[in-house]
C-alpha cells in the first residue's frame, strides 16, 4: 500500500506592480519575452505587500488538506488529491467554500508610486463573487491573461468593508489594505475554482497595480524659480526618463539643461493632480 500523498495546484494569485516591472517609459507589457524575464528575476511582491490567509481560512485550509505557499509573485494554494485522479480532491470541496487572504502594505511609499487614491473606511476587494452589498458594477478579480490594471473601481463600500472586517479576528483588523476572497464556485465560469462535479480547475488570477504618473516640478531654491513638465511622467524603480527641455516645458528651457528623475519620496497633490518635486 502506498502512503505517498500528492498535492495539486488549486489556484494561483499573481501580484504585479508596474513601478517595479516597467523600466523608464518602457512598459512591461510591451517588452520582449527576454526582457520580461529579466524584470521578473528582480521582482518580488514581498517588497511592497504581504499576503496571508486569515485565521479562519487557515483553519479551512487544514480541514480540507490544503497548503498555502507564498511565491515571489504572489501565492499558490495546493490541495491533496486522490492517487487515481489528480484533479479529484482527496476531501470533497464544497462549492461554497470561501478562502480569504489579507493584503497588508509594508512599504510606506506605496501610496506615492501606486496609481490609486486611498480612502478611510474603504478597502480593496478582489473576489470571484459579488457581495450582496455591492452594485452590479462590481469588479471581479481579473484572470492572469487579462490586461486589467487595478483602479479605484476595486474599492468596495464602507458597508462591505465593515462586513469583511467583522469576519476577521481582532488582531487581524489592523493594516488591512484589501482582501482576496475566493469561493470555489464563482459568479461566472471564468471565476470557478472547481467544476460542478468538484474537480479542480487550477485557475490563475492576477492583481496588477499601475505605477503613478506625476508632473515633474523642478525647484531652484537659490534662484527662487520652479518649472514643471507639461505632461505627467511615469515613476519607475528601474530605467530613466529623458526630459527634453525644448518639448517638455512651456516656455522652452535651454537645450543644454539637465533634468534628473525624481525619487518617490517627495510627492504633493493639488487640485487632483500629483507632482514630484525635484530640488536642483
Phi, psi and omega in degrees: 000133180270137177246017177286133180253135179250133176244135178239157182294124176274312174195164179227145174235124177258138179242111181246157174214124183291341176299324181266335185267331176281161177229105185060235179267002177274120182274150179300318183294337180266001182279161173290164179300323180294316180291324176299317181297321178297318180292322180292328179297329180269346188278140175212110182298338178292349178287342180229344183215152174237130178240125179223149173296146173292166180300318179295320180292323176303321178295317180295321178300316180294318183296329183255018176056050178247156182230130175266132180225119176288148175230172178293340181244019179141238178200164176228152172239127179250153177229145177291135183236165179286146183297326183282340183209107186284002173256001184253111182302142179300319173248126181305131183261120179296145181297333183263010178294126182246132177242125182245142181227130182272132175255124174241145178265127182248011175242116185294346179263004182307316182296329181292321186255008181250131185279070177217158168253146186242138184230144175290148175068013174226140179238168175270137179235128178241103190217156174261007177227130180281124175296150181295341181273001181253152181284174181293346178278005180308135180265122178281156177301130181290156172273162184297332182270006179261134178272070182243126177262144181288130179233182178291354175295341179271359172289139177251166186295165177298325180294315178295318178302313181298322179297313182292324178294327180293338179278350180271153172287155186311313181296339183277347189281359178270144173057045177267106174280319181193174178231134168262116184237111185238124177257145187302325173246116180279180179290333179230159183304319180299339180267000182290143176255332174231159178279176177300331179269004175089006178283149183279142181254342179054053179290159181238114180258161182217135173244109190241107179276147177261154177278146180288145172248135183227158167285136181262119184251119181261120187245124176250099184295324182294315180274353181057047178231157172209143177227153178225154179294150180288333181231164179286151179236149183282143172263124180222152179286327182243158175084181184217137177258118179284130176258125180264109184298338182274333186244345183264354181230151171230118359288170181298152177254163180306138188297333183267010180287147179245137183229110180288161174279150181279162168272176179266007185280328187246093180229134178237160179234132180215125179052039177085354180257148178255141182232134170263128182260128178237120181267125183238000000 
